Amino acid sequence: KDEVANEDSKVVTNLRQAGAIPIGITNTPELNMASDCYNCLFGATNNPYDLSIIPGGSSGGEASLISSAGSIIGIGSDIGGSIRIPSYFCGIFGHKVTPGVVPNEGLFPPLKPEIATLFTAGPICRYATDLKPMLKAMAGDQIYRLPKIDSIVDLSKIRIFYMLESGNPWTSPVSPETKTAISKVIAHFEQTYNITCTEVNIEKMADGCNFWASAMPYRGINLLLESIRKLFGKSSHTLAALDFAIDQKLDSLFTIYDELSEIKELKKQLQDYLKEDGVFLYPTFPDNDIKHDTITAFEDK
């Protein structure tokens, strides 16, 4: 609150130079670390399709504004789904580009070095056709990091792999509607381009949440004290932020395998599948019909 920047971040500067006109700053959860979009200063952001449903997070305010025709394009940031999740919830388009393509200079809060390798700003758009030109504008002179961005892709020659579930019994089941949406994409490519889409079972995807949490360094508050304060309504932190911090702490205490080597193995397996011409279809989130204040208590539908 009351944090006013003295100058634009590099990505905003790049967009201004391309002709963009910033009209506002939108809501996010505390420290951008939630799939919801609530904080103690400005409250909750609603989904424009149903005000009782969350818009996703962390770039939920941006996605909600664009989805409700308040803007055409917007800047999101993503380290674990914060562009992709709200785009999914609000029925628009978002892209997490390879970190390092879009400049991070001037973003708030400042990034620690170990986070910068996972984090990137990226485009959120009402129309899919705007993603590429906006990304090129955001990247500015760093677009050279994507040398094939203007290459024409022959869709009849790509290989498509997909998974419908993570395989983790502790996560919420993927909704029938989400599975149907992926099935429609598969049917489109098979019928239009005569491609055989291959369902795969990548077992380590089930541990994806643990891998991500282990890559996020834990530092900061006394979690026990803050949890007690929260019980009595005295904490200045949201429940989502405390829950995330506790998950990180527990993961660091009780990890029973070398997650670094496991992550490398998963990365290699994905690279072996995809190579230069592969596409991997995977649910962004289990469901997009999540009521406010229920993000950690999904019903088994």
C-alpha positions in Angstrom: 0.0 0.0 0.0 1.2 3.5 -0.8 4.2 2.1 -2.7 4.7 4.4 -5.6 7.4 3.7 -8.2 9.7 6.4 -9.3 10.0 5.0 -12.8 8.6 2.3 -15.0 9.8 -1.2 -15.0 11.7 -2.3 -18.1 8.8 -4.3 -19.4 6.4 -1.4 -19.1 8.9 0.9 -20.8 9.1 -1.6 -23.7 5.3 -1.7 -24.0 5.0 2.1 -23.9 7.6 2.4 -26.7 5.4 0.0 -28.7 2.3 2.2 -28.2 0.7 0.7 -25.2 -1.2 3.0 -22.8 -1.3 1.7 -19.1 -4.6 2.3 -17.5 -4.2 0.8 -14.0 -2.6 -1.6 -11.6 -4.8 -4.6 -10.7 -5.2 -6.8 -7.6 -3.1 -9.8 -6.6 -2.9 -12.1 -3.5 -0.3 -11.4 -0.8 3.2 -11.7 -2.3 1.6 -13.2 -5.4 1.7 -16.6 -3.7 -1.8 -18.0 -4.2 -4.1 -19.4 -6.8 -6.9 -17.1 -5.5 -6.8 -13.3 -5.7 -7.4 -12.0 -2.1 -5.4 -9.7 0.2 -6.0 -7.9 3.4 -5.7 -4.4 1.8 -8.1 -4.6 -1.1 -10.1 -7.7 -0.5 -11.1 -10.3 -3.1 -11.3 -10.0 -6.8 -14.3 -11.7 -8.4 -14.6 -13.8 -11.5 -16.6 -11.7 -14.1 -18.6 -14.8 -15.2 -19.8 -15.5 -11.6 -19.1 -13.2 -8.7 -19.1 -16.1 -6.2 -16.2 -17.7 -8.0 -12.5 -16.8 -7.8 -10.7 -15.5 -10.9 -7.6 -17.5 -10.2 -4.2 -16.1 -9.2 -1.9 -14.6 -8.7 -2.6 -12.3 -11.7 -6.3 -12.5 -11.0 -7.1 -8.9 -11.1 -5.5 -8.5 -14.5 -7.4 -11.6 -15.9 -10.7 -10.5 -14.4 -10.4 -7.0 -15.9 -9.5 -8.3 -19.4 -12.2 -10.9 -19.3 -14.8 -8.3 -18.3 -13.8 -6.1 -21.3 -12.1 -3.6 -19.1 -8.9 -3.9 -21.2 -7.6 -5.8 -24.2 -4.2 -6.8 -23.0 -2.3 -6.9 -19.7 1.0 -7.8 -18.0 1.0 -10.9 -15.7 3.8 -12.6 -13.8 4.3 -16.3 -13.4 6.4 -18.5 -11.2 4.0 -21.4 -10.6 0.9 -20.7 -12.7 0.2 -17.1 -12.0 -0.5 -16.2 -15.6 -1.9 -19.6 -16.7 -4.3 -20.2 -13.8 -6.2 -16.9 -13.9 -6.3 -17.1 -17.7 -7.9 -20.5 -17.4 -10.4 -19.3 -14.7 -11.5 -16.2 -16.7 -11.6 -17.8 -20.2 -8.9 -15.7 -21.8 -5.3 -16.4 -23.0 -2.0 -16.2 -21.1 1.5 -17.4 -21.8 4.4 -18.1 -19.5 7.5 -17.6 -21.7 10.9 -19.0 -21.0 12.4 -17.0 -18.1 15.0 -14.5 -19.3 13.1 -13.4 -22.5 11.1 -10.7 -20.8 13.2 -8.4 -18.7 12.6 -8.4 -14.9 14.3 -5.1 -14.1 12.1 -2.9 -11.9 9.5 -5.4 -10.9 8.2 -5.3 -7.3 8.9 -7.0 -5.0 12.6 -7.5 -6.1 13.5 -11.0 -7.1 16.1 -13.1 -5.3 18.6 -14.8 -7.6 17.2 -18.3 -7.0 13.7 -17.1 -7.9 14.7 -15.2 -11.0 15.4 -18.5 -12.9 11.8 -19.6 -12.4 10.0 -16.2 -12.7 8.9 -14.3 -15.8 6.5 -11.6 -16.7 4.2 -12.5 -19.7 1.2 -11.4 -21.7 -2.4 -11.9 -20.8 -4.8 -11.2 -23.7 -8.5 -11.4 -24.6 -7.6 -12.8 -28.0 -5.0 -15.5 -28.7 -3.7 -13.7 -31.8 -2.4 -10.9 -29.6 -0.1 -13.1 -27.6 2.8 -13.1 -30.0 2.9 -9.4 -30.9 2.5 -8.5 -27.2 5.3 -10.8 -26.2 7.6 -9.4 -28.8 6.9 -5.9 -27.5 7.4 -6.9 -23.9 10.7 -8.6 -24.7 12.1 -5.6 -26.6 15.7 -6.3 -27.6 15.8 -9.6 -25.7 13.5 -11.2 -28.2 16.6 -12.7 -29.8 16.4 -15.3 -27.1 13.5 -16.8 -29.1 15.1 -17.0 -32.6 12.2 -19.1 -34.0 9.3 -16.9 -32.8 8.4 -15.9 -36.4 8.9 -19.3 -37.9 5.8 -20.8 -39.6 4.8 -24.1 -37.9 3.3 -26.9 -40.0 0.7 -28.2 -37.6 0.4 -31.5 -39.5 3.9 -32.4 -38.5 3.9 -31.7 -34.8 3.6 -34.5 -32.2 1.1 -34.1 -29.4 1.3 -35.8 -26.0 -1.2 -35.4 -23.2 -2.1 -36.3 -19.6 -5.5 -35.8 -18.0 -4.5 -36.3 -14.4 -1.3 -35.8 -12.4 -1.6 -39.2 -10.7 -1.3 -37.7 -7.2 -4.1 -39.1 -5.0 -3.8 -36.1 -2.6 -4.8 -33.5 -5.3 -8.4 -32.7 -6.4 -9.6 -34.8 -9.3 -9.7 -33.0 -12.7 -13.3 -31.9 -13.5 -15.2 -33.6 -16.4 -15.5 -30.2 -18.1 -11.7 -29.7 -18.1 -11.1 -33.2 -19.4 -13.7 -32.5 -22.1 -12.0 -29.3 -23.2 -8.7 -31.1 -23.6 -10.5 -33.9 -25.5 -11.9 -31.3 -27.9 -8.4 -30.0 -28.6 -7.2 -33.6 -29.2 -10.1 -34.3 -31.6 -9.5 -31.1 -33.5 -5.8 -32.0 -34.2 -6.6 -35.6 -35.1 -9.4 -34.8 -37.4 -8.1 -31.6 -39.0 -4.4 -32.4 -39.3 -4.5 -36.3 -39.2 -2.3 -36.3 -36.1 -2.2 -39.2 -33.6 -2.2 -37.7 -30.1 -0.5 -39.9 -27.6 -1.6 -40.2 -24.0 1.4 -40.7 -21.7 1.9 -41.4 -18.0 4.8 -39.4 -16.6 4.9 -40.7 -13.0 7.0 -37.8 -11.6 4.3 -35.3 -12.5 2.5 -36.5 -9.4 5.3 -34.9 -7.3 5.2 -31.6 -9.2 3.9 -29.6 -6.3 6.7 -30.9 -4.0 9.3 -30.1 -6.7 8.0 -26.6 -7.1 7.9 -25.9 -3.3 11.4 -27.3 -2.8 12.7 -24.8 -5.4 11.2 -21.9 -3.5 13.5 -20.9 -0.7 11.9 -20.5 2.8 12.8 -17.5 4.8 10.9 -15.1 7.1 8.3 -15.0 9.8 7.7 -17.2 12.9 5.1 -19.5 11.5 3.9 -20.9 14.8 3.4 -17.4 16.2 1.7 -16.1 13.1 -0.6 -19.1 13.0 -1.7 -18.4 16.5 -2.2 -14.8 15.7 -4.4 -15.8 12.8 -6.6 -17.9 15.0 -7.3 -14.8 17.0 -7.7 -12.4 14.1 -4.4 -10.6 14.9 -2.2 -11.6 11.9 -1.6 -9.2 9.1 -1.1 -12.1 6.7 -3.7 -14.0 4.6 -4.4 -17.6 5.3 -3.2 -18.5 1.8 0.2 -16.9 2.4 0.6 -18.7 5.8 -0.5 -22.0 4.2 2.1 -21.6 1.5 4.9 -20.8 3.9 4.0 -23.8 6.1 4.0 -26.1 3.0 7.5 -24.8 2.1 8.8 -25.3 5.7 7.4 -28.8 5.9 8.8 -29.7 2.5 12.2 -28.6 3.6 12.0 -30.7 6.9 10.5 -33.9 5.6 11.8 -34.4 2.1 12.9 -38.0 1.9 14.5 -38.1 -1.5 16.9 -36.0 -3.5 14.4 -33.6 -5.2 17.1 -31.9 -7.3 17.9 -35.1 -9.1 14.2 -36.0 -9.4 13.5 -32.6 -11.0 16.4 -33.1 -13.5 15.0 -36.6 -14.3 11.5 -35.2 -14.9 13.0 -32.4 -17.1 14.9 -34.9 -19.2 11.9 -37.1 -19.6 9.8 -34.2 -20.9 12.6 -33.1 -23.2 12.9 -36.6 -24.5 9.2 -36.7 -25.3 9.0 -33.2 -26.9 12.3 -32.7 -28.7 11.9 -29.9 -31.3 8.4 -30.7 -32.6 6.4 -31.9 -29.5 3.4 -30.3 -27.7 2.3 -31.4 -24.2 -1.3 -30.9 -23.2 -2.0 -30.9 -19.5 -4.8 -29.4 -17.3 -4.0 -25.9 -15.9 -6.0 -26.6 -12.8 -8.4 -29.3 -11.6 -11.5 -27.2 -11.9 -12.5 -23.6 -12.6 -15.7 -23.6 -10.5 -14.1 -22.7 -7.2 -16.0 -20.6 -4.7 -14.3 -17.8 -2.7 -12.6 -19.0 0.5 -12.6 -22.7 -0.6 -9.3 -22.9 -2.5 -7.9 -25.4 0.0 -11.1 -27.4 0.4 -12.2 -28.6 -3.0 -15.2 -30.9 -3.2 -14.7 -34.2 -4.9 -17.0 -33.7 -7.9 
